[in-house]
Amino acid sequence: ANVIPDEFIAVTSNALAGNMKAALKAQTDLLPIARALFLESNPVPAKAALALMGKIPSDIVRQPLSRASEETKKELRRVLGL
């Protein structure tokens, strides 16, 4: 939700308003991004995505974690349209 908060808010808002069809569509639309964000241990892909989007200055994570792989970054770029 930190990567694309407005999209996640749409899922919840529609569900709370009883518009389950719209909530399901919004949730389904998010699945490729959600899957990409779990290609590696959290928070590695999330930090990589935020850095790729220019929302944070770096994708550095604390040890024992390491930065996202180039394959993960490539997938993040694809699903985020970057």
Contacts in CASP RR format, 6 or more apart in sequence:
PFRMAT RR
TARGET T0000
AUTHOR 0000-0000-0000
METHOD contacts of the structure
MODEL  1
ANVIPDEFIAVTSNALAGNMKAALKAQTDLLPIARALFLESNPVPAKAAL
ALMGKIPSDIVRQPLSRASEETKKELRRVLGL
1 8 0 8 1.000
2 46 0 8 1.000
2 50 0 8 1.000
3 33 0 8 1.000
3 37 0 8 1.000
3 46 0 8 1.000
3 49 0 8 1.000
3 50 0 8 1.000
3 53 0 8 1.000
3 80 0 8 1.000
4 30 0 8 1.000
4 33 0 8 1.000
4 80 0 8 1.000
7 26 0 8 1.000
7 29 0 8 1.000
7 30 0 8 1.000
7 33 0 8 1.000
8 30 0 8 1.000
10 22 0 8 1.000
10 26 0 8 1.000
11 23 0 8 1.000
11 26 0 8 1.000
11 27 0 8 1.000
11 30 0 8 1.000
12 23 0 8 1.000
14 20 0 8 1.000
14 22 0 8 1.000
14 23 0 8 1.000
14 26 0 8 1.000
15 23 0 8 1.000
32 79 0 8 1.000
33 79 0 8 1.000
33 80 0 8 1.000
35 79 0 8 1.000
36 45 0 8 1.000
36 49 0 8 1.000
36 72 0 8 1.000
36 75 0 8 1.000
36 76 0 8 1.000
36 78 0 8 1.000
36 79 0 8 1.000
36 80 0 8 1.000
37 45 0 8 1.000
37 46 0 8 1.000
37 49 0 8 1.000
37 76 0 8 1.000
38 45 0 8 1.000
39 45 0 8 1.000
39 68 0 8 1.000
39 71 0 8 1.000
39 72 0 8 1.000
39 75 0 8 1.000
40 68 0 8 1.000
40 69 0 8 1.000
40 72 0 8 1.000
41 65 0 8 1.000
43 61 0 8 1.000
43 65 0 8 1.000
44 59 0 8 1.000
44 61 0 8 1.000
44 65 0 8 1.000
44 66 0 8 1.000
44 67 0 8 1.000
44 68 0 8 1.000
44 72 0 8 1.000
45 68 0 8 1.000
45 72 0 8 1.000
45 76 0 8 1.000
47 56 0 8 1.000
47 59 0 8 1.000
47 60 0 8 1.000
47 61 0 8 1.000
47 68 0 8 1.000
48 59 0 8 1.000
48 67 0 8 1.000
48 68 0 8 1.000
48 72 0 8 1.000
48 73 0 8 1.000
48 76 0 8 1.000
49 76 0 8 1.000
49 80 0 8 1.000
50 56 0 8 1.000
50 59 0 8 1.000
51 57 0 8 1.000
51 58 0 8 1.000
51 59 0 8 1.000
52 59 0 8 1.000
52 73 0 8 1.000
52 76 0 8 1.000
52 77 0 8 1.000
52 80 0 8 1.000
52 82 0 8 1.000
53 80 0 8 1.000
53 82 0 8 1.000
59 67 0 8 1.000
59 68 0 8 1.000
60 67 0 8 1.000
61 67 0 8 1.000
68 76 0 8 1.000
76 82 0 8 1.000
END
